[in-house]
């Protein structure tokens, strides 16, 4: 099978949160035959005097140790992985985005939380800015995922929320491609939020309309799954999208959530951008975030 993911970028600040992202990135690279790039960015706005007062090691030395740790982890797991390490100075999220653009990276894999304080970049804010500005998919990994060994990382059950929008469509393309390559099953979820409506009759009428839209959206994912020989099941739920998505993932042992970063707005339908950010913050499993600008895999 040809490589639909040729390169994965792992940003690191040496924290446990970065390690959690790195483990998932290494596992995904190994299972998709992708090259790895490991990048650590030295925050240029922090003064050397601040670190001297705390008797910290030089920033460049710390950054080098961080990338070498991840490179060593990758080599130990899969000796065939092609790993490139780099240390850059600059604004972290901008440097990550620029590196990804120049090297034509296909996916960024990163933790959602990093170390706080003067000695490390706050990877949480970096992850948020990368998610908002990246034009390629970002695999956002929560810090609790650090406890699992790379050998034990599963990609068996994927959850694919949909709202029928263009943003959901490109996420579907990536979700199907991932499932086909990783031999995963997919459950697609359409969430209807009628909470803004207080009028019972209006809510019932809108619910009926949106249920029909939900069935069409789920059928579209099923059709794509059939074309790729991927097993797809689906369901329509009523409630807050963030609550429904994260609850379903927890209750059904989902290994990865795949979702777009932009969707429809309006009463009864959800703005996938804000939903995605909140799912990333609250989910206990990694979230593969696909921007509407991403190319089809």
N, C-alpha and C positions, 0 to 999 in steps of 0.2 A: 504493500500500500504506500502511495506517495505521502510525503510529509505535508500535512495541512498546517502544522505548527513547526516552523523551521528554527525559531529562536525564542528563548524565554529570558527575560531580564529579572534578576533578583536584586533589589536594593537592600542594603543592610546597614544597620548602625551598631551591630554587635549585641543587641538586646535579645531577650527571650522572644519578644514579639516578632522581631525580624527573623529569628530562627524558625518560628512557626511558619512564617511565609516561605522561608527557604526550603523547608522540608517538603511542603506541598509543591513548590516549584521544581525541585529536584525529581520528585516522584512523577510529575506530569511530563517533564522533559525526557525522562527515561522511557516512559510508556508511549511517548509519541515520537521518539527518536529526534528530539530537538536539541540544538546547541544551547549552552547556558552562558549567560553573561552575568557576572556578579559585580555590583557597583556600590561603592561607599562614597558619600559626599560629605566633605568637610564644610561646615557652615561658615561661610566667609564673613558673616556679620558679627561673629563672636570674636572678641579681642583676646590675644594671647595672654595679656595680663590677667584676665579672669581665670585662666587655667593655671597660670604660674602660682597664683595665690593659693590655689587648692592643691598644689604639687601634683598636678595631673601629668600623665605622659603626653608627649606631643600629639596633636590631633592627627597628623598624617600617619604616625605610628599606630595609633589606635584604629584608624580606618583600614590600614593595611592588614592588621591582625584580624579585623572583622571579615574582610573579603577572603583572606586565606583560610579562615575557619570554615566558611561555606564551601570554598573550593575543595578543601580536604574532605568535608562531609560528602560532597558529590562524588569525588574520586573513590571514596571508600564504598559507596553504595553501588556505583556503576562505573567501572574503569573505562568504559567506552564513551562516556560523555565527553564532549568537547567543551571545555570551560575556559572562558576569558575573564580575567579580573581587572578592574580599573578603580582608581581612586581619583576623585575630582574635587575641586573647590568651587563653591558657589551656593546658590539657593537650592536646597535639596529637591523640591518638586520640579523646579525648572530644569535642573541638571538631569534628573531622571527622564523627563519628557524629551529633552534635547538628545540625550544619548539614545533613547528608543527610536527617535526619528532618524538620526544619522545612521544608525546601525540597522535600520529597517526591522526592528524587533516586532514579533507577532503578538506576544503576551507579556505582561508585567505581573509577577507574582510577589506579593508583599504582605507583611503583617499589618494589622490595623492599629497596633499600639507599639510604642517604643519606650525607651528610657526618657525620663524627664530630668530637668536640671541642666547645668552648664556643660556636663561631660558628654552628653549625647544629643543628637537631633531628636526632637519629639516626633517620632514616626507617625503618631496618630494624626497630627495636623498635616503631615506630609502625605499620608495615605489619602486623606480627604481631598487635598488639592490635586493629587494625581487622578483620583476618581473623577473629579469635576472637569479636568482638562485633557485627559488622555484621549487619543483618537483610535486606540487599540484596546482590546479586552484587558481587564485588570482582575487578577485572581486575588481577592481580598481575604486574608486569613485571620481569624480571631486569635487572641493570645492563648486561649486554653488549648489550642491545637498543638502546642509545642510538646506536650507530653507523649504523643504518639511517635513510634519509630517509623522511619520511611518505609520499611518492609511491610508495615501493617496499615499503611494509608489506603483506604478503599475508595473506589470510584464506581461502586455498583449501582447506587440509586441516585438519580439526578432529579431535582425538582425544577420545573420550568414554568414560572408564573407567566401568564399572558393577558393582554388586554386587547389584542387584535390590532395594535398600532404598528407603525413601521419600526419603532424601537423594539417591540416584542418580536417582530418578524426576523430581524437580524439576529436577535438572541436565540430564536428558534433554530436558525441555520447553524449557529455555533453549538447549541445544545445537542442537536442531532448529530453533527460531525463528531463531537466529543464522545457521545454515547456509542456511535458506530466504531470508533477507534478503540475505546476503552471497554467495549462490550458491556455497556451499562443499560439499564432500563430507565424510562422517563415517565414521571407523572407530571402532567400539566394542570395548573390551577388557575381558575378564573374567579376573581373576588369581586363581589358587588357590594359597594358601600352605600347604603341608602340613609345613613344617619343624618345627612343634612336636611332630609325631608321630614317634616312633622305631620303633614297631611297624609292620613292613612290611605285614602283613595289614590292620591298622586303617587305615593310610594308603591302601592300594589301595581299600578299601571306601568310605572317605570321598571319595577322589578321584572315584570313579564317581558318587556322590551329587552332589558339587559340580559335576561336569561337566554333569549334567542341569540343575542350577540355573543354571549359566552359559549353557546353550543357551536356557533360558527367558528369562533376562535380556536376552540379545542379540536374541532374537526380538521382545521387547517394544520395543526401540529400533528395530528394522527396521520394525515395524508403524507406529510413530509417524512414521518417515521416509517411508514410502509415503504416508501421509495428507497429508504436507506436500510431496510430490514432491522429497524429498531423498534422494540416494544414500547408502546405509548399508551398510558391510561390517563384519564382526566376526570376532573370534578369541578362543579360550580359551588362556591360557598358565598355566604352573605356575612359581611362584617368588615372590619378594618383590614385592608390588605396587609399591613405590616404584621398585625397580630395573627392573621390567618396563615400567612407564609411561614413565619417563624414557628408557630405552633405546629403546623403540619410537618415541618422539617424535623422538629424535636420528637413528635409523637410517632413518626414513621421511619426513624433511623435514616434520614436522608444524608448522603455523603457530600453532596455539592448542590448549591442553588445556582442556577444559570438564569440571569435576567438582564433585560435592557436597562439603560440608564435614562431613557426618555420615552414617554408614552402620552396618552391622551389626557386632556384636562376636562373638567366639567362635572356637573352634578351626577353622581352615580358612577362615574368612572374616575380612575385615579391617575395622578401625575406620577409616572413611574420614576422620575428623577428623585423626588423627595422620598418616595417609598423605598427606592434602592438604597439611599443613604441610611435610612432608618433600619432597614433590614441588615445592612452591613454592621451597623452599631449593635444590633440586638441578637443577631443570629449566633448560634453556638457552632455552626458549621461554616466552612468557607463559601464565599459568594463570588461566582464568576460573572463580572459585570461587563456587559457588552455595550459600548456607545453606538448610537445610531449611525455614526460616521464610519464604523468599522467595515472593512471589506468582508465579503462572504468567504468562509474558509474553503 
